[in-house]
Amino acid sequence: MNSCAKRIALILTTLILLGSQVSLALARGGGGVGGSLGHSSGGSFSGGSFSGGGHLGGAGLGGFFPIPFFFGGYGSGGLLLLVVLFIAWRFFNAGSQERRRWSRNDRFPSMTSSRSMNNDRHSGETPIDLNGRTISNSGNLQRFGKAINYTHENMSYLAETFPRWDRDFLIGRVRQVFFWLQDSWSRQDLSTAEEYLITMLTNKYQADLQGMKARGERNIIKEPILNTGDIEFIYSHLDEESQYYIVMVSASLIDYTVDNSGKLISGNDNHRLYFTEFWKFVWRDEKWLLASIYQEDALEIAKIARGMEE
């Protein structure tokens, strides 16, 4: 049940119960307005919409209506209703403010072929979590500050001789591989992986997908976001035998798993997940290929941060 439906149901239930109590009290005092509240409906909320019967069924309100109390009648009954209406208004207004507050997390482009070119228009927005706290990668930027500066200088030097080390070219390649991987993983199709992944990584992902297929599962990635401003190079290496770089990507996406019937079995198909990962690319077969994905606690990543800060 969505939050708006919950609030409306709570308000209606409160008013109905209040009305019944005031009506009974007046009847005992000789001032009843007659009738009864009837029966509450047997319907329920399902999937964010109403189902079942109406909110009031059977005999209906039977002549009782709470508004007269508001317009000046019946002493304490009117005051009590006024208080309840004020609380209900505050409750509903708070819900509206909350919906406006979180709506920015839903304004992301759909997963289309143009997503890798158009995501930068969101770079000015500051993402927030469900508690209203700013989601920031400032800790990692500070942790790898010296490594980022050193790598920037080294890449600029390498690019003077080797165009494949051009910063803009590498950023474009990182985003290309990132969006391809999310889409291919969701479709469970790595048939073009040789253009993006080294063979060892392709084999690992193929085995993972086969395992999910055998269990009747499918992991779905929706609306991935990776802006150019959220890509930072933290390490670069070139010698006669190999050349590679490690890049820190701060991205977001919706990640959940369904079974063969489409039923959700894990994750959340509505909440956006923000994360930071470290991707290693190697130069092989005249192109940059993704070789590894490290998490923040990986030993190699910790060594890079510690070594550059010493």
N, C-alpha and C positions, 0 to 999 in steps of 0.2 A: 504494500500500500504506500502511495507516495505521501509526502509530508502534507501537501495541501489538502488531500482527501481526509487525512487523519484529523487535521485541525477543524475542517468543516464538520466532520462527524462528531467531534468532541463538543463543538459549540452547540450543535443541534440537540445533542443528548443532554447537555447541561440545561438548555432552555426548557426542554420538555420536562425534565425532572423537577426543575424549579417551578414550572407551571403547575405540575401535579401537587406539589407540596403547598403552594399558596392557595390553590383551589380547595384542597382539603381543609386547610386552616380556616378559610372563610366559611366553608360549609359548616364547620363545627361552631363558628361564631354567629351563624345565622345570616351570613352574607354571601353564601355560595352562588355561583353563576350557573350551576347545573351541568349535566353531561359528565363525560369521562374522557380520559386521554386515549382510549382505544388501545390497540396493540402495536407494539413496535414491529417493524418489518423483519422478515426472516432473511432478507437479502444481505449481502456482504460486499466488501470491496475486493476486486480481483484485478491484478495487473495494472493498477493505477486508474481504473474506471469503475463505475457502479454496475452491479449486476443484481439479479433477484428483484424483489418487490420494491415498492416505494418506501420512503422513510416512515410514513404513517399509514397503517392499514386498518381494516375492520371498521370500527365505529367512528373513527376520526376524532377531531377535537371536541365534538359534541357541545359546542357553544362557548367553550372556554377559550379565551385569547388573551395573551399576556400584555399586549400593548396598552390597554387602559391603565394599567398600573404605572406606566411610564408617564402618562399624560396627567397625572395628578390625583390618582385615586388610591384609596385603600391603604394609606399610611405606610407602615413598614414594608408591605409587599412591594410598593413602587420603589422604595429606596434600595431594597435588596436586588430587584431586577436591574436597576440602574448600575449598581456595583458590578453585577455579573456581566452586563453588556459592555461595561468599560474594560473589564478583564479580558473578555472575549475579543474586543477590538485590539487591545494591546497584543494579545497572543497571535492574532491573525496578521497584524501589521509587522510584528517581529518576524513572522514566517516569510512575508513578502520581502523584507529587507534581506533575510538570509538567502532567499532565492536569487535576488539581484547580486548579492555578494559573491555567490559561487558560480554565477552564470558564465563568467569569463573563462572558466575551465572547459566549457563546452564549445567555444568558438574556435574550432580548429578545422582546417580543410579536410574534405573526405579523401579517401585513399585513391587518388587518380594518377594518371601518368604525368600530370603537371606538378605534383606535390613537391618534387625535389627542387623546383625552380621558384615556387611561390611561398614557401614557408617563412621567408625572411620578414614578411610583413608582420609577423607575430613577435619579432625579436624585442620590440619595445614594451611588451606586456610583462608584468611581474607575476609569475605563477604563485598561487597560495595553496596550502594544503587544506584539509577539511576543518581544521581548527583555526584557520585564518592566519597561520604563520607563513611568512615568505619562504618559498622554496629557493634555495640559493646554493651555488657551487663555490662560494667565496672561500670556504675552508680549503678545498683542493687547489684553487687558484693561488692561495697564499702558500700552501705546502709545496707546490711545484713552481713557485714564482721564478726562482733562479734557473731551474731547468728549462722553463718556457723561454726565458730571455736568451739563454745560451743556445738553445736549439734554433731559435729564430735567426740568430746571427750566423750559425753554422749552415743553415739551409740557404740563407741569402748568399753565402760564399759558394756553396755547391751549385746553386742555380746559375751562377755566372758561367759555369762550364757545361753543366748538364741541365737541359731544359726540363727534364722529368722531375727535377727538384724545385721547380717553381711553386711557390706557396699557393697561389690561386688554383693552379692545376691540381695540386694534391688535395686541396679542400673539395674541389669538384669530384675527385675520385672517391674520397671518403664518403661523401653523401650519396654518390651513385651506388656504391657497394652497400651502404647502410639500407637504403630503400629497397634495393633489389632483394636483400636477404630477408627483410621483414615480409615482403610480398611472397617470395618463393616459399618461405617457411609456412606461411598460412595456407598456401595452395598445395603444400606437400609435394613440391615439384622443384628439384634441383638440377634439371636437365641442362641448364646453361652455366652450371657452377664453374666450369673450367675458365670462364672469363672473369671470375670474381674471387675464387677461393683456391688455396693450394690443395693438392690432392688429399693430404692427410685430414684436413678440416672437412673437406667434402665427404669423405668416407665416414667420419664421425657423425656428421649431421644426417647422412643417409641412414645410418644405423638407428639413430634416435627416432627418425620419422617412421622407419619400419616397425620399431617397437610400439609407437603410438597407434599405427594402423592395426597392428595385431590386437591391441587392447580396445579397438573401436573408438579411438580418441582423435581429436583434431585440435591443435593449439592455434588460436586465431589472434593475429596482431592487426589492430585497426588504428588508423589515423596517426601513424608515426610522425614525429616532429624532430628535425635536427637542423637548426639554423647555422649559418656559416659562422656567426659570432660565438657559437657554443662548441667550436672545434679548436683545441689547443694542442700544438705539437710539443711533446715533452722530451723526445729523444730522437736523434738522427745518427746514422752510421753509414759510412762508405769506406770500403777498402777493395783490394784486388779480388777478394773472394766473395764478398756479399755486400749488399746495401739494403737498409731497412729503416723504418721510422716507427715510432709509437705515438699515437695520438689519443688525447683525452676527449671523449665525446660526452656531452651532457644533453640527453634527449628525453623524450616522453612518448608514451603510446598507451593504448588500451590493450590489455593482455588477458585472455581467458581461454578456457578449454571446454569443448562440447563433445558429446558422444555422437554416434552415427545418426541419431534422430534429431540432432540439433539441440538437445537439452544441455543446459549449463551444468558442468560438474565441478569446475574449480575456477578461481579467479573472479573477476567482475567485469561485465560487458558495458559498464557505464562510467567507471571511475578511471581517471588518467593516472598512469604510473610514471613518476619521474626518477631517472637514474643516471649514474655516471659510470662509464666503462672505459677501458683502455684497449685500443685496437692496434695490433701490430701488422704492418704491411711490409711485404718483401718484394723486391724487384726481380721478376722471373718471367721468362718468355716474352720479354719486351713489354711488360705491363706490371702495374702494382697489384698484387694479390693479397687478400686478407689471410694472415697466417695464424693468428691467435687472438682471443678475447680474454682480457684479464679483468678481475674484479679489483676493488680498491685495496683489499688486503693481500694481494698477490706479492710474493717475495720479490720478484723482479721489479715491480712498480715501487715497492718500498725502498729498494736499493737505489733506484733512480732519484727518488725524492731526497733520500739521505745523502747520497753522494754529491748531488749538486749543491746541497746546503752546507757542506763541510768546507 
